[in-house]
Amino acid sequence: MPRTAGRQLVQPPGPTNVPDRVLRALATPTVDHRGPICQQLVKDCLTGFERNFGFGDPVVMYAASGTGAWMAALTNTLSPGDTVLGFETGQFAKLWSEMVSDLGLKLQMEPTDWRSPVDLNKLESILKVDKAHAIKAVCIVHNETSTGVTSDVPGVRKVMDAVGHPALLMVDTISGLGSLPYDHKAWKVDVTIGGSQKGLMLPPGLSFTVPSAKALEANKTAKLGKGYWKWAPIIAANKDGMFPYTPATNMLFALREALALLQEEGMQAVFARHARLAEATRRAVQGWGLELVCKEPKYASNTVTAILTPDGKDADEVRNVIYDKYNISLGAGLGNWNKKIFRIGHLGDFNETMLTGVLAGVEMGLDAAGVRIQKGGVTAALNYLAGA
Ligand code: PLP
C-alpha cells in the first residue's frame, strides 16, 4: 500500500486530475432533469462544446464511458454485413474492432506493430482496390492511448478524398480532444467520438459522438439496432435542452465548468501546454536512456508517453514500486504490451511542477525497482521546461 500523506498523483492517461472547480460543480444539488435549470444546463454544455471545438455539427451526449460512444457511432450509421476498415494501432483500436465484429459487421483489420500510426500508403492501396465501395466506414483512433502514438487524421481524410472513396470517416479522439489540435469540420470527420475522463478533466462516465451531415444521412437508412444510442430523439430533444431519458445531470454541471476552464485558458494555450509537458517527458525518458514505444518521434503523443522497460523487466513490478514508495499511479501496458511498458499520462489539468514531481518519482522508482537507467532524466526535463 502506498503512503497516504499528501495527494496521490494519478497519472494513467485517463482518468485525469479533476480540477477543484469541476469537483465543486459536480457537487451541485441534483436538479429536476425536466425543469428549466437543466434545460439551460444542457444548452450551455452544447454551446460550450461549439465555442471550444467548433464542431459545426450536433454533439450527442451519453451517460456512458467511451466504449458506449463507439457503439453509438457504429449502430447509428451502419447495417448488418457492412464492411468496416480498421487499423490495429493498439489496444483501443483492437477493442473497437471487436465491437465491430460483435455487431454483425464485417471487419477488415490492418495489423501494425503497435508502435506506429495509421499507415496512409496502406490505406490508399486498400481504398483503391475497393472499387465497389464495399467499405462503408474507416474507423481510426486519433491518439492511441495504449502506445502513445498519434495518427494523422487530416492525412487520412486527404487519402480518402484523393481516392474518391465515399466511406464514412469515424475518429475516436477520446484521449486527444481537449489536449491535441483537432478539427472535426476542416478534416471532414463523419463521426467524432469523445469521452469525459481525459482532456475534458471530468470523471469517467460521459461520452459523446459528433455526427456530420453525411453521417446523419447514413443514419436514415442504417439498419443496425440502435436502442439507447439512437441519435434522432436525442438531437430533437436537445434543441429544447431536454433528453429523451434522464441525463447524467451532475456530470453536465461538471462539463459546463470544465468547458469554461478550457475557454478561460484558451484552446491554443491548452495545446501548447500539452506539447510542452510531453516534450519534457520525452527528454526525461531520453535522459534515462530508455526507449519510447512510439517509433517515429513526429507521431509521439502529446498526452501520453509509453516507455519500454529494458532487459525484460516486468513493467508492472516497476509500477508497483513507484506506487508503493511514491504514491504515483502510472498506466499499465495493455494487450500486446502487457507487463512490457509503463505509461505516463500528461494530459488534462496538469502543469510543470506536477509533471516534474511525477518524473522525479519515476526516476527514483526506476532505480529502486532495479531498472538500469542513466541519472539525469529529471534534470533534462527541468532544463527544457526552464527554457520553454
Ligand atoms: N478509446 C481510447 C483512445 C481510450 O483511451 C479509451 C479508454 O482509455 C477508450 C477508447 C475506451 O473508453 P472507456 O474506457 O471510457 O470506455
Residues whose N, C-alpha, C, O or C-beta is under 5 A from the ligand:
A	BS01	PLP	S65 G66 T67 F92 N143 T145 D172 I174 S175 G195
